[in-house]
Amino acid sequence: MLVLAPILALAVIALAAWGPPALAQSSAWRSLSSVVWGAGLPAFSYPFHKKPLILYDGGTTKQVGTYNFPVSKGMAGVYMTLEPGAIRELHWHANAAEWAYVIEGRTRITLTSPEGKVEISDVDAGGLWYFPRGWGHSIEGLGPGNAKFLLVFNDGTFSEGATFSITDWISHTPVSWVAQNLGISPEQVNRFPKKEVYISRRPPAPGPLATTKPRGLGIQPLSISHVYALGSQKPIAAKAGSTIRLATAREFPASFNMAGGLIHLEPGAMRQLHWHPNADEWQYVLNGEMELSVFASEGKASMSKLVAGDVGYVPKGYGHALRNDSSKPVDILVVFNDGDYQSIDLDGWIATNPDSVLGNTFQVPAGIVEALPRRSSIFSVR
């Protein structure tokens, strides 16, 4: 028993951290079925704001994926900051593409394709970038303040184990091989880092974009841009101050297999009940707080409350809705692991059906059927 006790204690801690809260009905979250919220389901939210940051010389990072948020099988996320002049060194990802949103500050990205073409662009707050799986890239903080951004990967198992950094590679290759490859002396190679740098800060800071050029001659630019200004995009839907902006493969062609957007909900507003037939949805609360409702079929459903810095996740096909039940607005970043945004909204679905189908399905009088929606609306206001 003395041997088993620590193991059992660890199991209880793991379940508490990973399992969903089983919540009884409340006046705020009362349903017709009196279901116990979250029973038999994984957690659809993760308190990412509580996860400590890893500190580097010039930046910080933390990550969330299936290893600490098991339901997020299709996507993982990294929160990162860079001080002015700091760089997330040259690297590539073997198992996932990288879709990013700049929360605050200014960054500069360098992206190299397998054909040797390049894009060097500045991406400011509200901007996106997309790096295809396996392409070489780097990220710099431009200042004047710190850059803060989210990286979302289209594989929930993504971790730094699938990231290949240039300093890590060079430091683990024979010196004579590196010298031969780069055309420098072994003595010069010996001045390189002895291990992975990851994030570093060393003067001089990046110069103006106009004077920043590839070292080689004849380097061609990428044919389409891999950055996009989501924050300045006109909303695709708006109601009483609540808005949604979307960047799909149509608006942002480089991001062919991922899409994303910004949802702003005023107090009392709801992103109405809907589902996505073709993609999982990854959510990050930028500011404020929200409630997340998830329907998993077979009598199972979940309710969660997320605050700024938390992550939510809805698997493909699961019915869900987001609501702001607070007194302040909330902004949410949503990311999908498919470039084609598809959504079926509950009220729009009802509007496509004849009254006879609805009356027979809901088993209600004609007067109630008559009151049901006749058009789709992304938002509702209480």
Buried (B, 14 or more C-beta within 10 A) or exposed (E): EEEEEEEEEEEEEEEEEBEBBEBEBEEEBEEEEEBBBBBEBBBBBBBBBEBEEBEBEBBBBBBBBBBBBBBBBBBBBBBBBBBBBBBBBBBBBEBBBBBBBBBBBBBBBBBBBEEEBBBBBBBBBBBBBBBBBBBBBBBBBBBEEBBBBBBBBBBBBBBBEBBBBBBBBBBEEEBEEBBEEEEEEEEEBEEBBEEBBBBBBEEEBBEEEEEBEBEEEEEEEBEEBBBBBBBEBEBBBBBEEBBBBBBBBEBBBBBBBBBBBBBBBBBBBBBBBBBBEBBBBBBBBBBBBBBBBBBBEEEBBBBBBBBBBBBBBBBBBBBBBBBBBBEEBBBBBBBBBBBBBEBBBBBBBBBEEEEEEBBEEEEEEEEEBEEBBEEBBBBBBE
